[in-house]
Amino acid sequence: MSIKTSPDLIQLTEDIKRWGQELGFQQVGISDLDLRDQKQGMELWLANGYHGEMQYMTAHGDMRYHPEQLHPGALRAITVRMDYLPENAQFAANLSDPNQAYISRYALGRDYHKLIRNRLKKLAQRIAEQIDGVNARPFVDSAPILERPLAAKAGLGWIGKHSLLLDEQAGSWFFLGELLINLPLPVDTASDTAPGCGNCKACITICPTQAIVEPYVVDARRCISYLTIEHPGIIDEALRPLMGNRIYGCDDCQLICPWNRYAQLTQEGDFSPRQQLHPQKLLDLFAWDEATFLKNTEGSPIRRIGHQRWLRNIAIALGNAPYNEAIVTALTNVIQAEPSEMVGEHVGWAIQQQRSKSADYELRRQTQRLINSVERALPRDA
C-alpha cells in the first residue's frame, strides 16, 4: 500500500469525514472491529427466542462479532449516519385516524439501502484516489454486521432502551451504514459524557404490544415492525387488536422518546413521502391488486414484504377500524376471491371484528333513538 498524496492518516481521517458530509451523511465516525463484548448478550437474546422467525440471526456463527471475517483484511469500520425524518411527517394525523394507514416514516420514500450503499461506494472511491491498495466494502443491512454497536464505538451515540441508536443532538430518526476498510485509521471513541436514557422508560411504557421486555431488550415476536415486515405467516390473534392501523412498521418508541425533540429534518428529496403511500385510506390500499402494489412500491422498501403480507397487514387494520359497511364489503370480496390461507385467516378475523362492532353500532343507534323519543315526549318548561 502506498500513499499517493499524504502520508498523514490523521489528515486522511479528517478528509474522510469531510467527504462523507459532502456526500450527504450527517455524521461519520471510525471504530475498530472488536465486538466480542456483544456475544454474551446476543446469544442470550437468541436463546430466549426473541428473534422470532428471523433465522438469519442465528446463522454465520461468530461472524457478527468479527466483522473482519466479512471483509478479509479489514481493520476499521467507517460508520455513517443519514437523517430521514421528512417534513410534515403527520404522525398524529395518521395514528389518530383509524381509517387511515400508518406506515413507518422511514419507508415512505425511496429505499435507503441502495442510496446509502452508492454513497458509501463513492466515499471508498475518494479514499482510493488518495491511497493505492485500498480495499473497502460497504454494508447497509446487507450482512451479519452489528451496526449499532459499531456506531456507538465510533462515537455516533448510545444504544437506547428501545435498542435503537440515540444521539443527543439528532435523536434516532436516521439510517446507519458501514464501510469496512483495510486502513489503520485513527479511531473515534464512545463519549463518556453521553447522557444516556437515565430513568426514562417512556419507550417501554408506550409500546403497543409491550415488545420491550426489559431495558435494551426487544422481543421481536411482539414487535409490530417485526410482525408487519419480517414475520412471514399468521400473526397471533391476541396481538392483532394492539396493532391498530399500523400496516408497515411502527414508530411509537421513537415518537415518545424525549431525545427526538432534537431530531433533524432530512434534506434528501428521495426520503420525501410518496403520494401513493401517504396519506392514504386503508380501503384504498386494500384495493390494490398485485400489479398495482408492485407498481406503487417500486423503489420502496415496502415492496419486499410482497402483496400477500400487504393484504394481511391491512386486513388487521380494517378489523381494528370502526364499523363501516364498505369495509365489510371489501373484506367479503377478498374472501370470495379465494385468497391464500394466510390472507384468508386475517380477512376472516377482520370480518368477525367488524360484525361484532356492527351489533354494538346498531345497539347504540337504537339507544339513541329511544333517548331522542323520550326527550321529545317530556314536557318543556314554559
C-alpha positions in Angstrom: 0.0 0.0 0.0 1.4 3.4 -0.9 0.0 6.8 -0.2 -0.4 9.0 -3.3 -0.8 12.4 -1.7 -0.5 12.4 2.1 1.2 10.0 4.5 -0.8 11.5 7.4 -3.6 9.1 8.4 -4.9 11.7 10.9 -5.4 14.2 8.0 -6.9 11.4 5.8 -9.4 10.7 8.6 -10.4 14.3 8.7 -10.7 14.3 4.9 -12.9 11.1 5.0 -15.3 12.8 7.5 -15.5 15.9 5.3 -16.0 13.9 2.1 -18.8 11.9 3.9 -20.6 15.1 4.7 -20.2 16.3 1.2 -21.9 13.1 0.1 -24.9 13.8 2.3 -24.0 12.0 5.5 -24.7 14.0 8.7 -22.1 12.2 10.7 -19.1 10.0 10.1 -17.2 8.0 12.8 -14.5 5.4 12.8 -14.1 2.4 15.1 -12.1 -0.8 15.4 -13.8 -4.1 14.7 -13.7 -5.7 18.1 -17.2 -6.7 19.1 -16.5 -9.6 21.3 -18.3 -7.9 24.2 -21.6 -8.2 22.3 -21.5 -12.0 22.1 -23.0 -12.9 25.5 -26.0 -10.5 25.2 -26.7 -11.6 21.6 -26.5 -15.3 22.4 -28.9 -14.8 25.4 -31.3 -12.9 23.1 -31.2 -15.8 20.6 -31.6 -18.4 23.3 -34.8 -16.7 24.5 -36.2 -16.9 21.0 -36.6 -13.2 20.8 -35.5 -13.3 17.1 -38.8 -15.0 16.1 -38.5 -16.5 12.7 -35.5 -14.4 11.6 -33.4 -17.5 11.2 -30.6 -15.4 9.5 -29.9 -14.0 13.0 -28.7 -17.5 14.1 -26.6 -18.1 11.1 -22.9 -17.2 10.4 -21.6 -18.3 13.8 -19.3 -15.8 15.4 -19.0 -13.6 12.3 -21.2 -10.9 13.9 -18.6 -10.3 16.5 -15.7 -10.4 13.9 -16.6 -8.1 11.0 -13.1 -8.7 9.6 -14.4 -12.1 8.5 -17.0 -10.4 6.3 -14.2 -8.4 4.5 -10.8 -10.1 5.0 -8.1 -7.6 5.7 -10.4 -5.0 7.2 -9.1 -3.1 10.1 -11.7 -0.4 10.6 -15.3 0.4 10.2 -16.3 3.8 8.9 -19.9 4.3 10.1 -22.1 7.0 8.7 -25.4 8.5 9.7 -28.1 9.8 7.4 -31.2 11.6 8.7 -34.5 10.5 7.2 -37.3 12.4 9.1 -39.4 14.1 6.4 -41.0 17.5 6.8 -44.7 17.3 7.7 -44.5 13.7 8.9 -48.1 13.9 10.2 -47.6 11.3 12.9 -50.6 12.3 15.0 -53.0 12.7 12.0 -52.1 9.1 10.8 -52.3 7.4 14.1 -55.4 9.2 15.4 -57.5 8.3 12.3 -58.2 4.6 12.4 -59.4 4.6 8.8 -56.0 5.9 7.6 -53.0 3.7 7.0 -49.9 4.2 9.2 -46.6 3.4 7.5 -43.3 3.8 9.4 -41.8 7.2 8.4 -38.6 5.6 7.1 -40.5 3.6 4.4 -42.5 6.5 2.9 -39.8 7.4 0.4 -37.1 5.7 -1.6 -35.4 2.5 -0.3 -32.5 3.8 1.7 -30.4 0.6 1.1 -29.3 1.4 -2.4 -29.0 5.2 -1.8 -26.6 4.8 1.2 -24.7 2.0 -0.4 -24.0 4.1 -3.5 -22.8 7.0 -1.4 -20.5 4.7 0.6 -19.1 3.4 -2.7 -18.3 7.0 -3.7 -16.6 7.6 -0.4 -14.5 4.5 -0.9 -13.5 5.8 -4.4 -12.5 9.1 -2.9 -10.2 7.3 -0.5 -8.8 5.1 -3.2 -7.9 8.2 -5.2 -5.5 9.0 -2.3 -4.1 5.6 -1.5 -3.0 2.7 -3.6 -4.2 -0.8 -2.4 -7.3 0.4 -0.6 -9.8 -2.4 -0.2 -13.2 -1.3 1.1 -16.7 -2.8 1.2 -20.0 -1.0 2.0 -22.8 -2.5 4.2 -26.3 -1.3 4.6 -28.4 -4.1 6.4 -26.9 -6.5 3.9 -24.8 -8.8 6.0 -24.5 -10.1 9.6 -22.9 -6.9 11.0 -23.8 -5.3 14.3 -24.2 -1.8 13.1 -25.5 -0.1 16.2 -22.6 -1.4 18.5 -20.1 -0.3 15.7 -21.8 3.1 15.6 -21.7 3.5 19.3 -18.0 2.6 19.3 -17.5 5.3 16.6 -19.0 8.0 18.8 -22.3 8.3 16.9 -24.4 7.9 20.0 -25.6 5.3 22.5 -28.0 2.4 22.3 -31.3 3.4 24.0 -33.7 1.2 25.9 -35.7 0.6 22.8 -32.4 -0.9 21.3 -32.0 1.9 18.7 -29.1 4.3 18.5 -29.6 7.7 20.0 -27.7 10.9 19.7 -28.3 13.9 22.0 -28.2 16.3 19.0 -30.1 14.2 16.5 -32.4 11.8 18.3 -32.9 8.5 16.4 -34.6 9.3 13.1 -31.6 8.3 11.0 -30.1 5.4 9.0 -26.7 3.8 9.5 -24.3 2.4 7.0 -20.8 1.0 7.3 -17.7 0.9 5.1 -15.2 -1.8 6.2 -11.7 -0.8 5.1 -8.1 -2.1 5.3 -6.6 1.1 6.7 -5.4 1.6 10.3 -7.2 4.9 10.6 -7.3 6.6 14.0 -10.5 5.6 15.8 -13.1 7.7 17.5 -14.3 6.8 21.0 -17.7 6.4 22.5 -18.5 9.6 24.5 -18.0 9.2 28.3 -20.3 12.2 28.7 -23.3 10.9 26.7 -26.4 11.5 28.8 -27.9 8.1 28.0 -31.6 7.3 28.9 -31.3 7.8 32.6 -34.5 6.7 34.4 -36.7 7.3 31.4 -38.9 4.3 30.4 -41.2 6.1 28.0 -40.5 3.8 25.1 -41.2 0.7 27.3 -44.5 2.1 28.5 -45.8 3.3 25.1 -45.0 0.2 23.1 -48.5 -1.0 21.9 -47.6 -4.7 22.3 -45.1 -4.4 25.2 -42.4 -5.8 23.0 -39.6 -4.1 25.0 -39.5 -6.8 27.7 -36.8 -5.1 29.7 -34.5 -2.1 29.1 -32.4 -2.6 25.9 -34.1 -5.9 25.1 -36.8 -6.3 22.4 -38.8 -9.4 21.9 -39.2 -9.3 18.1 -42.1 -11.7 18.3 -44.2 -9.0 19.8 -42.8 -6.0 17.9 -45.2 -4.5 15.3 -42.2 -3.8 13.0 -41.3 -7.4 13.0 -44.9 -8.6 12.7 -45.7 -6.4 9.7 -42.4 -6.7 7.9 -40.3 -9.8 8.9 -43.0 -12.3 10.1 -44.0 -14.4 7.1 -47.1 -16.1 8.4 -50.1 -15.8 10.6 -50.0 -13.1 13.3 -51.0 -14.1 16.9 -54.7 -13.2 17.3 -54.1 -11.7 20.7 -51.7 -9.1 19.1 -53.9 -8.1 16.2 -56.1 -5.6 18.1 -52.9 -3.9 19.5 -51.6 -3.2 16.1 -54.2 -0.5 15.4 -53.8 0.9 11.9 -50.1 0.3 11.6 -49.7 -1.7 8.4 -45.9 -1.4 7.9 -43.6 -0.8 10.8 -44.2 1.2 14.0 -42.6 4.4 15.3 -44.1 4.7 18.7 -40.9 4.1 20.7 -39.3 6.9 18.7 -42.2 9.2 18.8 -42.3 9.2 22.6 -38.5 9.5 23.1 -37.6 12.9 24.6 -34.3 13.0 22.6 -36.2 13.2 19.3 -37.2 16.7 20.1 -33.7 17.4 18.7 -34.1 15.3 15.6 -33.1 16.9 12.3 -35.3 17.0 9.2 -33.8 15.3 6.2 -32.5 17.3 3.2 -32.8 14.2 1.0 -35.6 14.6 -1.5 -35.6 10.8 -2.1 -36.9 10.4 1.5 -39.9 12.6 1.0 -43.2 10.7 1.3 -44.7 9.3 -1.9 -48.3 10.4 -2.6 -49.4 6.9 -3.4 -48.4 5.8 0.2 -49.1 8.9 2.3 -51.6 9.8 3.4 -53.9 7.0 2.2 -57.1 5.4 3.4 -56.9 1.7 4.4 -59.6 0.8 2.0 -57.8 2.4 -0.9 -54.6 0.5 -0.2 -56.6 -2.7 0.3 -58.0 -2.4 -3.2 -54.6 -2.7 -4.8 -54.1 -5.9 -6.8 -50.6 -7.3 -7.0 -49.7 -5.4 -10.2 -50.7 -2.1 -8.6 -48.9 -3.0 -5.4 -45.7 -3.7 -7.4 -46.0 -0.5 -9.4 -46.7 1.7 -6.4 -43.9 0.3 -4.3 -41.2 0.2 -7.0 -38.0 1.5 -5.4 -39.6 1.3 -1.9 -38.6 -0.9 1.0 -42.3 -1.9 1.3 -42.1 -4.0 -1.9 -40.0 -6.7 -0.2 -42.9 -7.9 2.0 -44.9 -8.8 -1.1 -48.6 -8.4 -1.9 -49.8 -11.2 0.4 -48.3 -9.7 3.6 -49.5 -6.3 2.5 -53.1 -7.6 2.4 -52.6 -9.4 5.7 -51.5 -6.3 7.4 -54.2 -4.1 6.0 -56.9 -6.7 6.9 -55.9 -6.5 10.5 -56.1 -2.7 10.4 -59.5 -2.9 8.8 -60.6 -5.2 11.5 -59.5 -2.7 14.1 -61.3 0.2 12.3 -64.7 1.5 13.4 -67.7 -0.4 11.8 -68.2 0.5 8.2 -70.3 -1.4 5.7 -67.8 -0.6 3.0 -65.1 -2.3 5.0 -67.2 -5.5 5.4 -67.9 -5.5 1.6 -64.2 -5.1 0.7 -63.2 -7.9 3.1 -66.0 -10.2 1.9 -64.9 -9.6 -1.7 -61.4 -10.8 -0.9 -62.8 -13.9 0.9 -65.0 -14.7 -2.2 -61.9 -14.5 -4.4 -60.4 -17.5 -2.5 -57.2 -15.9 -1.1 -54.2 -17.7 0.3 -54.7 -19.4 3.7 -52.7 -16.7 5.4 -54.7 -13.8 3.9 -58.0 -15.6 4.4 -57.3 -16.2 8.1 -56.7 -12.5 8.8 -59.6 -11.3 6.5 -62.0 -13.7 8.2 -60.9 -12.4 11.6 -61.4 -8.8 10.4 -64.9 -9.6 9.2 -65.8 -11.0 12.6 -64.4 -7.9 14.3 -66.5 -5.7 12.0 -69.6 -7.7 12.6 -69.2 -7.5 16.4 -68.9 -3.8 16.0 -72.0 -3.7 13.8 -74.1 -5.2 16.6 -72.7 -2.6 19.0 -73.3 0.1 16.5 -76.9 -0.9 15.9 -77.5 -1.1 19.7 -76.1 2.4 20.1 -78.4 3.7 17.3 -81.4 2.1 18.9 -80.5 3.5 22.3 -80.0 7.0 20.9 -83.4 6.8 19.1 -85.0 5.8 22.4 -83.4 8.7 24.2 -84.5 11.1 21.5 -88.0 9.8 21.7 -88.2 10.2 25.5 -86.8 13.7 25.3 -89.4 14.7 22.7 -92.1 13.3 25.0 -91.0 15.2 28.1 -92.9 18.4 28.9 -91.0 21.5 28.1 -90.6 24.4 30.5 -92.8 27.3 29.8 
